[in-house]
Amino acid sequence: MKKTLTKLADGRELIYFDNDEGAVRDAPDLRPLDRVRSHPELRRDEATGDWITIASHRQGRTYHPPAGECPLCPSRDGRLGEIPAADYEVAVFENRFPSLAGDAGRCEVVCFTPEHEAGFADLTPAAARLVLDAWTDRTAELSALPGVEQVYCFENRGVEIGVTLSHPHGQIYAFPFVTPRTAKMTAAAAAHRAATGRNLFEDLLAGARAATERVVTAGEHWTAFVPYAARWPYEVHLHPHRRVPDLTCLTEAERAEFPGIYVDLLRRFDRLFPVPGQPQGPPPPTPYVSAWHQAPRTGGEELALHLELFTIRRSPDKLKFLAGTESGTEAFINDVAPEEAARRLREALS
C-alpha cells in the first residue's frame, strides 16, 4: 500500500491510499476556499454523565447535491471537489464540517471508491482490503493524538439513515471521551470478568458459534452472527476469532480473510427485501449502519474489536423508527426474532 499526504486549499489534510505503488498524487486543489473555522463545544449532561457535542456550524453543510456536483467524486471535466485528483482508489480527508475539531477531537471522511453509483458491496477484494488498510492506518494515527480517547470508523448508507451525500463513503471520529455505548460495554465486560473470571466477548462469540441458529457466515478467522438480544430488525456482529483491542492488532491472515466475509454480508443485506411483484429483479439497496467498535485508550482492556452491521428496515415497506420507547428511555423493542433474522440472512444468497 502506498500512502500520500497532501493538503487541500483551506489547509485540511488529504491522504491518498493506493494499491498501485507507482501512483502519483500531486494534483493541487484549485478551489478558492477560506480556512475552516469550526468550534464545536462539548457539554456534559449532568443527569446521565453523557457528553453532548454542540456543532451548530454543521447546519450549513452540503445537503443532497445533484450527482454532477458531488464533492466526493474525482475532480475532472471542469468540476472541482474535495479530492483534486482525476481518479483515486481510496481517499481520506478532514471533514469540512466536522462535529469534532481541535481539542474536541477530529472527524475524517473516507471515500471508498471514485465510482459514484457503486457501494462497498461492489468493491473487489483488493479494493475492500485497501479500505481496511486505510481504517487501520487512521486508527493508529488518530489514537496517538493528544486527548483522543476512542477512534470510531463507520459507514452510514441510505437516505433512510440520514445520509446527505450518496457517494460511497464512511467517516472516522476521534472522540476526546469514551462514548456511552462503549462505556456500557466496558462496565458489562468488567462485571462479567469479576463474576466468571472470563472475557465477556470471548464468551459471546463462543456462545454464538455453539448456538449455530444465530450464525450467518463464518471463515477460518471471522464469524458473523446475530446477537441473542439484537436491538435492530437485522443486526449482525462480525468478530475475529482471536480477541484483539483494535484494527492495528489484526494479523495478515485475519486481514486477508476480512474483505470476502464483509462484502458477502453486505450483499446478503442487499438481498433481504426484494421488490414486491418483481422477485427476480435487483432489490433496492438496503440502508444500513456499519460500525467498528474498538477499545478506547482508557479502560478498554476487556473490550474486543468487532464490527456491528444493522439496518433500520424491518420489511420491504416498513422502517424501524426510534420512537417514544427507544428515544425516550433507551429501551429497545425488536420486531424480528434474532433467529429468524439469521435464517433469512443465511438464505439471502441462496
Order of alpha helices (4+ residues) and beta strands (2+ residues): beta-beta-beta-beta-beta-beta-alpha-beta-beta-alpha-alpha-beta-beta-beta-alpha-beta-beta-beta-beta-alpha-alpha
